[in-house]
């Protein structure tokens, strides 16, 4: 399994996929979506190690910063559109 470099919080475009688990990079947060089944086999071991490396990179990035108690959620962008029904 070829693993691409993943630098947490470096950009808003990097995505890693492990099984059905998607790890999306962002400059403000890293999001994990989906699921990852780990069985007693070599493929699962590789995926578990890859996930561990990604999580460890996130931990190291966070430990090197002065962090607030809780990050503010970004405001959702809103746009007013013309009512198509009238």
CNS distance restraints for C-alpha pairs under 8 A (distance, minus, plus):
assign (resid   1 and name CA) (resid  46 and name CA) 7.63 0.50 0.50
assign (resid   3 and name CA) (resid  50 and name CA) 7.71 0.50 0.50
assign (resid   4 and name CA) (resid  16 and name CA) 7.78 0.50 0.50
assign (resid   6 and name CA) (resid  14 and name CA) 7.21 0.50 0.50
assign (resid   6 and name CA) (resid  16 and name CA) 7.70 0.50 0.50
assign (resid   6 and name CA) (resid  54 and name CA) 6.95 0.50 0.50
assign (resid   7 and name CA) (resid  57 and name CA) 7.15 0.50 0.50
assign (resid   8 and name CA) (resid  25 and name CA) 6.14 0.50 0.50
assign (resid   8 and name CA) (resid  26 and name CA) 7.39 0.50 0.50
assign (resid   8 and name CA) (resid  27 and name CA) 7.77 0.50 0.50
assign (resid   8 and name CA) (resid  30 and name CA) 6.86 0.50 0.50
assign (resid   8 and name CA) (resid  57 and name CA) 6.66 0.50 0.50
assign (resid   8 and name CA) (resid  58 and name CA) 5.58 0.50 0.50
assign (resid   8 and name CA) (resid  61 and name CA) 6.80 0.50 0.50
assign (resid   9 and name CA) (resid  25 and name CA) 6.10 0.50 0.50
assign (resid   9 and name CA) (resid  26 and name CA) 5.15 0.50 0.50
assign (resid   9 and name CA) (resid  27 and name CA) 4.13 0.50 0.50
assign (resid   9 and name CA) (resid  28 and name CA) 6.24 0.50 0.50
assign (resid   9 and name CA) (resid  29 and name CA) 6.42 0.50 0.50
assign (resid   9 and name CA) (resid  30 and name CA) 6.83 0.50 0.50
assign (resid   9 and name CA) (resid  61 and name CA) 7.97 0.50 0.50
assign (resid  10 and name CA) (resid  25 and name CA) 7.43 0.50 0.50
assign (resid  10 and name CA) (resid  26 and name CA) 6.88 0.50 0.50
assign (resid  10 and name CA) (resid  27 and name CA) 5.67 0.50 0.50
assign (resid  11 and name CA) (resid  25 and name CA) 6.40 0.50 0.50
assign (resid  11 and name CA) (resid  26 and name CA) 5.38 0.50 0.50
assign (resid  11 and name CA) (resid  27 and name CA) 5.27 0.50 0.50
assign (resid  12 and name CA) (resid  24 and name CA) 7.94 0.50 0.50
assign (resid  12 and name CA) (resid  25 and name CA) 5.66 0.50 0.50
assign (resid  12 and name CA) (resid  26 and name CA) 4.14 0.50 0.50
assign (resid  12 and name CA) (resid  27 and name CA) 5.80 0.50 0.50
assign (resid  13 and name CA) (resid  24 and name CA) 7.36 0.50 0.50
assign (resid  13 and name CA) (resid  25 and name CA) 6.25 0.50 0.50
assign (resid  13 and name CA) (resid  26 and name CA) 6.92 0.50 0.50
assign (resid  14 and name CA) (resid  24 and name CA) 6.22 0.50 0.50
assign (resid  14 and name CA) (resid  25 and name CA) 5.25 0.50 0.50
assign (resid  14 and name CA) (resid  26 and name CA) 7.75 0.50 0.50
assign (resid  15 and name CA) (resid  22 and name CA) 6.91 0.50 0.50
assign (resid  15 and name CA) (resid  23 and name CA) 5.61 0.50 0.50
assign (resid  15 and name CA) (resid  24 and name CA) 4.62 0.50 0.50
assign (resid  15 and name CA) (resid  25 and name CA) 6.06 0.50 0.50
assign (resid  16 and name CA) (resid  22 and name CA) 5.83 0.50 0.50
assign (resid  16 and name CA) (resid  23 and name CA) 5.08 0.50 0.50
assign (resid  16 and name CA) (resid  24 and name CA) 6.65 0.50 0.50
assign (resid  17 and name CA) (resid  21 and name CA) 5.65 0.50 0.50
assign (resid  17 and name CA) (resid  22 and name CA) 4.55 0.50 0.50
assign (resid  17 and name CA) (resid  23 and name CA) 6.23 0.50 0.50
assign (resid  18 and name CA) (resid  22 and name CA) 6.48 0.50 0.50
assign (resid  18 and name CA) (resid  36 and name CA) 6.85 0.50 0.50
assign (resid  18 and name CA) (resid  47 and name CA) 6.30 0.50 0.50
assign (resid  18 and name CA) (resid  51 and name CA) 7.63 0.50 0.50
assign (resid  19 and name CA) (resid  35 and name CA) 7.44 0.50 0.50
assign (resid  19 and name CA) (resid  36 and name CA) 5.64 0.50 0.50
assign (resid  19 and name CA) (resid  37 and name CA) 7.44 0.50 0.50
assign (resid  19 and name CA) (resid  47 and name CA) 7.86 0.50 0.50
assign (resid  20 and name CA) (resid  34 and name CA) 5.57 0.50 0.50
assign (resid  20 and name CA) (resid  35 and name CA) 5.21 0.50 0.50
assign (resid  20 and name CA) (resid  36 and name CA) 5.66 0.50 0.50
assign (resid  21 and name CA) (resid  32 and name CA) 6.84 0.50 0.50
assign (resid  21 and name CA) (resid  33 and name CA) 5.69 0.50 0.50
assign (resid  21 and name CA) (resid  34 and name CA) 4.46 0.50 0.50
assign (resid  21 and name CA) (resid  35 and name CA) 4.74 0.50 0.50
assign (resid  21 and name CA) (resid  36 and name CA) 5.41 0.50 0.50
assign (resid  22 and name CA) (resid  31 and name CA) 7.98 0.50 0.50
assign (resid  22 and name CA) (resid  32 and name CA) 5.67 0.50 0.50
assign (resid  22 and name CA) (resid  33 and name CA) 5.20 0.50 0.50
assign (resid  22 and name CA) (resid  34 and name CA) 6.19 0.50 0.50
assign (resid  23 and name CA) (resid  30 and name CA) 6.98 0.50 0.50
assign (resid  23 and name CA) (resid  31 and name CA) 5.70 0.50 0.50
assign (resid  23 and name CA) (resid  32 and name CA) 4.59 0.50 0.50
assign (resid  23 and name CA) (resid  33 and name CA) 6.59 0.50 0.50
assign (resid  24 and name CA) (resid  30 and name CA) 5.72 0.50 0.50
assign (resid  24 and name CA) (resid  31 and name CA) 5.10 0.50 0.50
assign (resid  24 and name CA) (resid  32 and name CA) 6.43 0.50 0.50
assign (resid  25 and name CA) (resid  29 and name CA) 6.85 0.50 0.50
assign (resid  25 and name CA) (resid  30 and name CA) 4.77 0.50 0.50
assign (resid  25 and name CA) (resid  31 and name CA) 6.65 0.50 0.50
assign (resid  26 and name CA) (resid  30 and name CA) 5.46 0.50 0.50
assign (resid  26 and name CA) (resid  31 and name CA) 7.79 0.50 0.50
assign (resid  37 and name CA) (resid  44 and name CA) 7.65 0.50 0.50
assign (resid  38 and name CA) (resid  44 and name CA) 4.91 0.50 0.50
assign (resid  38 and name CA) (resid  45 and name CA) 7.54 0.50 0.50
assign (resid  38 and name CA) (resid  47 and name CA) 7.78 0.50 0.50
assign (resid  38 and name CA) (resid  48 and name CA) 7.29 0.50 0.50
assign (resid  39 and name CA) (resid  44 and name CA) 5.68 0.50 0.50
assign (resid  40 and name CA) (resid  44 and name CA) 6.73 0.50 0.50
assign (resid  40 and name CA) (resid  45 and name CA) 7.63 0.50 0.50
assign (resid  41 and name CA) (resid  45 and name CA) 6.40 0.50 0.50
assign (resid  42 and name CA) (resid  46 and name CA) 6.25 0.50 0.50
assign (resid  43 and name CA) (resid  47 and name CA) 6.29 0.50 0.50
assign (resid  44 and name CA) (resid  48 and name CA) 5.98 0.50 0.50
assign (resid  45 and name CA) (resid  49 and name CA) 6.15 0.50 0.50
assign (resid  46 and name CA) (resid  50 and name CA) 6.19 0.50 0.50
assign (resid  47 and name CA) (resid  51 and name CA) 6.12 0.50 0.50
assign (resid  48 and name CA) (resid  52 and name CA) 6.09 0.50 0.50
assign (resid  49 and name CA) (resid  53 and name CA) 6.23 0.50 0.50
assign (resid  50 and name CA) (resid  54 and name CA) 6.37 0.50 0.50
assign (resid  51 and name CA) (resid  55 and name CA) 6.15 0.50 0.50
assign (resid  52 and name CA) (resid  56 and name CA) 5.95 0.50 0.50
assign (resid  53 and name CA) (resid  57 and name CA) 6.13 0.50 0.50
assign (resid  54 and name CA) (resid  58 and name CA) 6.35 0.50 0.50
assign (resid  55 and name CA) (resid  59 and name CA) 6.22 0.50 0.50
assign (resid  56 and name CA) (resid  60 and name CA) 6.15 0.50 0.50
assign (resid  57 and name CA) (resid  61 and name CA) 6.15 0.50 0.50
assign (resid  58 and name CA) (resid  62 and name CA) 6.19 0.50 0.50
assign (resid  59 and name CA) (resid  63 and name CA) 6.04 0.50 0.50
assign (resid  60 and name CA) (resid  64 and name CA) 6.35 0.50 0.50
assign (resid  61 and name CA) (resid  65 and name CA) 7.11 0.50 0.50
assign (resid  62 and name CA) (resid  67 and name CA) 7.57 0.50 0.50
